[in-house]
Amino acid sequence: MTVPLRHFVVGLVFLVAGIGLGIGLHLNVVPGLGRLAHVHLLLAGWICITIMGAMTQFVPVWSGVTLHSRRLANVQLGLVVVGLTGFVGAFLLLETTWLIPFGALMLVGFWTFAYNIVRTFGAVKEYDVTERRFLGTLGFLLALTVLGLLLAIDFTIPTLSRIGVSRPEVVRAHATLAVFGAVLTTVYGALYQLGTMFTRTELHGIDHRLRAVEEVAHPTGVVVLAVGRLTTNAPAARIGGLLVLFAASAFCLVLARKLYEMRVEWTPMHTRYIVAVGALVLWIVVSVPAWVSDPLARGHLLGAANAGHLLLLGAIGFVVVGTLYHIIPFVIWVNRYSDLLGLEDVPMIDDLYDDRIAAIDGVLLGGGSALIVGTNLLEVVGTPALLGGVLVGVGVVAFVFNMALVLVRHSPHSIDRIVLGSFSPRRARSLKEADD
């Protein structure tokens, strides 16, 4: 289980870096193409690497099969980390030529991940809704990485104009496939399992009809929206966008019903899921008129003008943070305590993290996010936006510190062993002492 845990820890490092860069952007101290570096650190770094770790862990568990290759799972992480680090550095230093090799490394890393999961799914006889969602995620991932590499090449070698498309069109399609295709599809698929598991409820009645609506409307909408934006076809993009919003509405109702019917004790994870549902509902409400009027506008890329943080931070971000509040302690608990059940007293999964720090980071992340989203939607600039960024930054540090405490206090492996594996200096010393 150190393989998925390694992904989660590395993802948290990119989260801290991305938030820090975001604060630097508010202070105008970030050089080069800082905004692109910021977006890639959070989306490709934190969220996508976390998704890679989660699928590596839970696809075999949910599907009752064995992961195709643990070695490939480690290779995929190394390729993405090196590629993304160099990619971000090239943005900040304006060394756009280096975007090509580092972008290619990222592509190979993500494709290695997709190959490993597809081969793992090969042993599954019949796919459920989560497995179908994850397969859809992999398809979107392959498409968006190709577009991303083309954009990287086009920075120094004019390529897109030769195939009859403009750079803004490809950027819009790339972002659409990334946020709504790869990320939001994964969130939906995972929460059909986690939302019921963590609330000890089941889908029933209208839930099944809502899920059926979302399962058709969302992937269809993403494809139509991306193609419409790529071909500058406003009617197609409008239809695709409305389908995405319609599917999001159906999913919100399902998750809200599960939280209302919850049969377990309230935890920080559930609080963050509530915030995510509220943020997603607000994003839907403000985005409908924007995408009806002009789905091709640059300012409407992620919905209504200035609504990007509402979706990425308020909805997706809180889902990921809430889920990690259970997954990281769960992985540690299985490694450290599961074999001791019945033999001695062992802590519960939710006992592994500090409740007080969880409450503090919840307030900081919630308050900071509200300030950022509010200032964006009201187009307020200056101190409130900066204060929101600082609060989110401190909240992220508190959250990461809480997860680090779980690793330090309960993990059977040191943090450097988790991150570096066989390359850990501590492991090398232990092997040397054993040989001696």
C-alpha positions in Angstrom: 0.0 0.0 0.0 3.0 2.3 0.0 2.5 2.8 -3.8 -0.8 4.8 -3.5 0.4 6.4 -0.3 3.5 7.6 -2.2 1.2 9.3 -4.8 -0.9 11.0 -2.0 2.2 12.4 -0.3 3.7 13.7 -3.5 0.4 15.2 -4.4 0.3 17.1 -1.1 3.7 18.5 -1.9 2.4 19.9 -5.2 -0.6 21.3 -3.4 1.5 23.3 -1.0 3.7 24.5 -4.0 0.6 25.5 -6.0 -1.0 27.4 -3.1 2.3 29.2 -2.4 2.6 30.1 -6.1 -1.0 31.4 -6.1 -0.3 33.7 -3.2 2.8 34.9 -5.0 0.7 35.7 -8.0 -1.5 38.0 -5.9 1.7 39.7 -4.7 3.0 40.0 -8.3 6.3 38.4 -7.4 6.0 35.3 -9.6 8.1 35.4 -12.8 7.3 34.2 -16.3 4.1 32.4 -17.0 3.2 32.0 -13.4 -0.5 31.5 -13.8 0.0 28.5 -16.1 2.5 27.1 -13.6 0.0 27.6 -10.8 -2.8 25.8 -12.7 -0.6 22.8 -13.6 0.7 22.4 -10.1 -2.8 22.1 -8.7 -4.5 20.2 -11.5 -1.8 18.0 -12.9 0.2 17.9 -9.7 -2.1 17.6 -6.8 -5.5 16.5 -8.2 -4.3 14.2 -11.0 -1.5 12.5 -9.0 -4.0 12.0 -6.2 -6.4 10.4 -8.7 -3.6 8.2 -9.9 -2.9 7.0 -6.4 -6.6 6.5 -5.6 -7.2 4.4 -8.7 -4.1 2.4 -8.1 -5.4 1.6 -4.6 -9.1 1.2 -5.1 -9.6 -0.2 -8.6 -8.2 -3.6 -7.5 -10.2 -3.4 -4.3 -13.5 -2.5 -5.8 -13.1 -4.8 -8.8 -11.7 -7.7 -6.9 -8.7 -8.1 -9.1 -4.9 -7.7 -8.8 -3.1 -4.5 -9.9 -1.5 -5.3 -13.3 2.0 -4.0 -12.3 3.2 -2.4 -9.1 6.5 -1.5 -10.9 4.6 0.5 -13.6 2.7 2.3 -10.8 6.0 3.5 -9.4 7.3 4.4 -12.9 4.2 6.4 -13.8 4.7 8.6 -10.7 8.4 9.2 -11.3 7.7 10.2 -15.0 4.9 12.6 -14.0 6.8 14.2 -11.2 9.9 14.8 -13.2 7.9 16.0 -16.2 5.7 18.3 -14.2 8.6 19.8 -12.2 10.5 20.6 -15.4 7.3 21.8 -17.1 6.6 24.3 -14.3 10.2 25.4 -14.2 10.1 26.1 -17.9 7.0 28.2 -17.5 8.5 30.3 -14.7 11.9 30.7 -16.5 10.2 31.3 -19.9 12.4 28.5 -21.3 9.5 27.3 -23.6 11.8 25.0 -25.5 12.0 22.8 -22.4 8.2 22.4 -22.4 8.5 19.8 -25.1 10.7 17.1 -23.5 9.1 17.6 -20.0 5.6 17.6 -21.5 6.5 14.4 -23.3 7.6 12.9 -20.0 4.3 13.8 -18.4 2.4 12.3 -21.4 4.3 9.0 -21.1 3.7 9.0 -17.3 0.0 9.5 -17.7 -0.3 7.0 -20.5 1.7 4.4 -18.4 -0.9 4.9 -15.6 -3.8 4.5 -18.1 -2.2 1.3 -19.5 -1.7 -0.2 -16.1 -5.3 0.5 -15.0 -6.8 -0.7 -18.3 -4.8 -4.0 -18.0 -6.0 -4.3 -14.4 -9.6 -3.8 -15.7 -9.0 -6.6 -18.2 -9.8 -9.2 -15.5 -13.2 -7.6 -14.7 -16.1 -9.4 -16.3 -18.8 -6.8 -15.9 -18.3 -3.1 -15.1 -20.3 -1.2 -12.5 -20.9 2.6 -12.6 -17.6 3.5 -10.9 -15.6 1.3 -13.2 -17.3 2.7 -16.3 -16.6 6.2 -15.0 -12.9 5.4 -14.5 -12.6 4.0 -18.0 -14.1 7.2 -19.2 -11.5 9.2 -17.2 -8.7 7.3 -18.9 -10.1 8.1 -22.3 -10.3 11.8 -21.5 -6.8 11.7 -20.0 -5.3 10.3 -23.2 -7.0 12.9 -25.3 -6.1 15.9 -23.1 -2.4 14.9 -22.8 -2.1 14.8 -26.6 -3.6 18.3 -26.8 -1.3 19.4 -24.0 1.8 18.2 -25.7 0.7 19.9 -29.0 0.3 23.1 -27.0 3.8 22.7 -25.5 5.3 22.1 -29.0 3.4 25.1 -30.4 5.1 27.4 -28.0 8.4 27.1 -30.0 7.5 25.3 -33.2 4.3 26.6 -34.9 2.2 23.4 -35.2 -1.4 24.1 -34.6 -1.9 26.5 -37.5 -0.5 23.8 -39.9 -3.4 21.5 -38.9 -6.0 24.1 -39.2 -6.8 25.1 -35.6 -5.9 28.1 -33.5 -4.1 28.0 -30.1 -7.1 29.5 -28.1 -9.4 26.8 -29.5 -7.0 24.0 -28.5 -6.5 25.6 -25.0 -10.3 25.6 -24.5 -10.7 22.0 -25.6 -7.7 20.9 -23.5 -9.1 22.6 -20.3 -12.5 21.2 -21.0 -11.2 17.6 -21.2 -9.0 18.1 -18.1 -11.5 19.7 -15.7 -14.8 18.2 -16.8 -13.5 15.1 -18.5 -10.7 13.7 -16.4 -11.2 15.3 -13.0 -15.0 15.7 -12.7 -15.7 12.2 -14.2 -13.4 10.7 -11.6 -15.1 12.6 -8.8 -18.5 11.3 -9.8 -17.3 7.8 -10.2 -15.5 7.6 -6.9 -18.3 9.2 -5.0 -20.9 6.7 -6.2 -18.8 4.3 -4.1 -17.4 6.5 -1.4 -20.6 8.5 -0.9 -22.5 5.4 0.0 -19.7 3.6 1.8 -18.8 6.6 4.1 -22.5 7.3 4.9 -23.5 3.6 5.1 -26.4 4.1 2.8 -27.5 2.7 -0.6 -28.8 4.1 -3.8 -32.5 3.7 -3.9 -35.6 5.1 -5.6 -34.9 8.2 -7.6 -31.1 7.8 -7.0 -31.0 5.2 -9.8 -32.8 7.4 -12.3 -30.6 10.4 -11.4 -27.5 8.3 -11.8 -28.7 7.0 -15.2 -29.2 10.6 -16.3 -25.7 11.7 -15.2 -24.1 8.6 -16.7 -25.3 9.6 -20.1 -25.4 13.4 -19.9 -22.0 14.0 -18.4 -19.6 12.2 -20.8 -21.8 13.2 -23.8 -21.8 16.8 -22.7 -18.0 16.9 -22.1 -17.3 15.5 -25.6 -19.8 17.9 -27.3 -18.5 20.9 -25.3 -14.9 20.1 -26.1 -15.5 19.5 -29.8 -17.7 22.6 -30.0 -14.9 24.7 -28.5 -12.3 23.1 -30.7 -14.3 23.9 -33.8 -15.7 27.2 -32.6 -19.2 25.8 -32.9 -21.2 27.8 -30.4 -24.5 25.8 -30.7 -22.7 22.5 -30.1 -20.7 24.0 -27.2 -23.9 25.4 -25.7 -25.6 22.0 -25.9 -22.6 20.3 -24.4 -22.3 22.8 -21.6 -25.9 22.5 -20.6 -25.6 18.7 -20.6 -22.6 19.0 -18.2 -24.6 21.3 -15.9 -27.7 19.0 -16.1 -25.5 16.0 -15.1 -23.9 17.9 -12.3 -27.4 18.8 -11.0 -28.4 15.1 -11.0 -25.2 14.1 -9.2 -25.6 16.8 -6.6 -29.1 15.5 -5.7 -27.7 11.9 -5.3 -24.8 13.0 -3.0 -27.0 15.4 -1.0 -29.5 12.6 -0.4 -26.8 10.2 0.8 -25.5 12.9 3.2 -29.0 13.5 4.5 -29.6 9.8 5.0 -26.2 9.2 6.7 -26.1 6.6 9.4 -22.6 7.2 10.8 -21.0 9.7 13.1 -20.1 13.0 11.5 -16.5 13.4 10.5 -14.4 16.2 8.8 -14.8 14.3 5.5 -18.6 14.7 5.6 -18.3 18.4 6.4 -16.1 18.9 3.4 -18.5 16.9 1.2 -21.3 19.3 2.3 -19.2 22.3 1.3 -18.5 20.6 -2.0 -22.2 20.0 -2.8 -23.0 23.6 -1.9 -20.2 25.0 -4.1 -21.3 22.7 -7.0 -24.9 23.9 -6.8 -23.8 27.5 -6.8 -21.5 26.9 -9.7 -24.4 25.4 -11.7 -26.7 28.3 -10.9 -24.2 31.0 -12.0 -22.9 29.0 -15.0 -26.2 28.3 -16.7 -26.7 31.9 -18.1 -23.0 32.2 -18.9 -23.0 29.1 -21.1 -26.3 29.9 -22.6 -25.1 33.3 -23.7 -21.6 32.5 -24.9 -20.0 29.1 -24.1 -16.9 30.0 -26.3 -15.9 33.1 -24.4 -12.5 32.9 -22.7 -14.0 34.1 -19.4 -16.6 31.4 -19.5 -14.1 28.6 -19.8 -15.0 27.0 -16.5 -18.6 28.3 -16.3 -19.6 31.9 -15.3 -17.0 34.6 -15.4 -14.6 34.3 -12.4 -16.3 31.1 -11.3 -13.2 28.9 -11.7 -12.3 28.9 -8.1 -15.9 28.0 -7.1 -15.6 24.8 -9.1 -11.9 23.9 -8.7 -11.5 25.0 -5.0 -15.0 24.9 -3.6 -16.3 21.8 -5.3 -13.5 19.6 -6.5 -10.9 20.7 -3.9 -13.1 20.0 -0.9 -14.1 16.6 -2.3 -10.4 15.7 -2.6 -9.4 17.1 0.8 -12.4 15.4 2.4 -11.6 12.0 0.8 -8.0 12.2 1.8 -9.1 12.7 5.4 -10.3 9.1 5.2 -8.1 7.5 2.6 -4.6 8.3 4.0 -5.5 7.2 7.6 -7.2 4.1 6.1 -4.1 3.0 4.2 -2.0 3.6 7.3 -4.5 1.7 9.5 -4.5 -1.3 7.2 -0.7 -1.4 7.1 -0.2 -0.9 10.8 -3.2 -2.1 12.8 -5.5 -4.5 10.7 -3.6 -7.6 11.7 -3.8 -6.7 15.4 -7.6 -6.7 15.5 -8.8 -9.1 18.3 -5.3 -9.3 19.7 -5.0 -5.9 21.3 -6.7 -2.5 21.4 -6.3 -0.6 18.2 -7.4 2.9 17.2 -10.2 3.6 14.8 -9.4 5.0 11.4 -10.7 8.5 12.4 -8.6 8.4 15.6 -5.4 8.6 13.6 -5.6 12.3 12.7 -6.0 15.3 15.1 -9.6 16.5 15.4 -8.5 20.0 16.5 -6.3 20.6 13.6 -9.0 19.2 11.3 -11.4 21.8 12.7 -8.9 24.6 12.3 -8.0 23.7 8.7 -11.8 23.4 7.9 -12.4 26.9 9.1 -9.4 28.3 7.3 -10.1 26.6 4.1 -13.8 27.4 4.2 -13.3 31.0 5.1 -10.5 31.5 2.6 -12.4 29.8 -0.2 -15.5 32.0 0.5 -13.4 35.1 0.3 -11.7 34.1 -2.9 -15.0 33.0 -4.5 -16.8 36.1 -3.3 -14.2 38.5 -4.5 -14.0 36.7 -7.9 -17.8 36.8 -8.5 -18.1 40.4 -7.3 -15.0 41.4 -9.2 -13.4 42.8 -6.0 -9.6 43.2 -6.1 -7.0 43.9 -3.5 -6.8 43.0 0.1 -9.9 40.6 0.4 -8.6 38.4 -2.4 -5.1 38.3 -0.9 -6.5 37.6 2.6 -8.5 34.7 1.1 -5.4 33.3 -0.5 -3.5 33.5 2.7 -6.3 31.8 4.7 -6.4 29.0 2.1 -2.6 28.7 2.2 -2.5 28.4 6.0 -5.4 26.0 5.9 -3.6 23.8 3.4 -0.5 23.8 5.6 -2.6 22.8 8.6 -4.2 20.0 6.5 -0.9 18.7 5.2 0.6 18.9 8.8 -2.3 16.8 10.1 -1.7 14.2 7.4 2.0 14.3 8.1 1.3 13.6 11.8 -0.7 10.5 10.8 2.4 9.3 8.9 4.9 10.1 11.6 2.8 8.7 14.5 1.3 5.6 12.9 3.0 4.6 9.6 5.2 1.5 9.8 7.5 3.3 7.3 9.3 6.6 7.5 8.2 9.5 5.2 11.4 9.3 3.2 10.8 5.5 2.7 7.2 6.2 1.6 8.3 8.8 -0.9 11.6 7.4 -2.2 10.9 3.7 -1.7 14.0 1.6 -2.5 16.0 4.9 -3.0 15.5 5.9 0.6 18.8 6.7 2.3 17.4 5.2 5.5 16.5 1.9 3.8 20.0 1.8 2.1 21.6 2.2 5.6 19.4 -0.6 7.0 20.3 -3.0 4.2 24.0 -2.2 4.7 23.8 -2.8 8.4 22.0 -6.1 7.7 24.8 -7.1 5.3 27.4 -6.2 7.9 
